[in-house]
Amino acid sequence: MNGGTTETIQNVNNPEERPICAYRRRMSTHTDKQQQDEQQNIAMVAEALAVRHADKPADTVASVVDDAYRRFDGQPIRDFVPLLVERRAQEQLGGLATSLPTSLDD
């Protein structure tokens, strides 16, 4: 080993001189991307519900979706938030959240 290599290893091992961990940067970028995707999905939910409930003012639909979305603030698991928001908003707007078959054979 030459002196430069040893210094580099020592510097990396010194917490005061360690560069920001690339893993943390990737995780932060990944989290930002997830948040953007979630917000984009919520916007799509609002648009779809506005079309389904054209008899209601668009502001009302947007407000119902926003209220439903806020209920999930601070929840750590975010995978199904858009689906849950859609269902909750759909119920608030006066429709069934999901289509139920008339029988189990359907």
Secondary structure as GFF3:
##gff-version 3
##sequence-region A 1 106
A	DSSP	alpha_helix	3	13	.	.	.	ID=ss1
A	DSSP	alpha_helix	22	52	.	.	.	ID=ss2
A	DSSP	alpha_helix	58	70	.	.	.	ID=ss3
A	DSSP	alpha_helix	81	92	.	.	.	ID=ss4
###
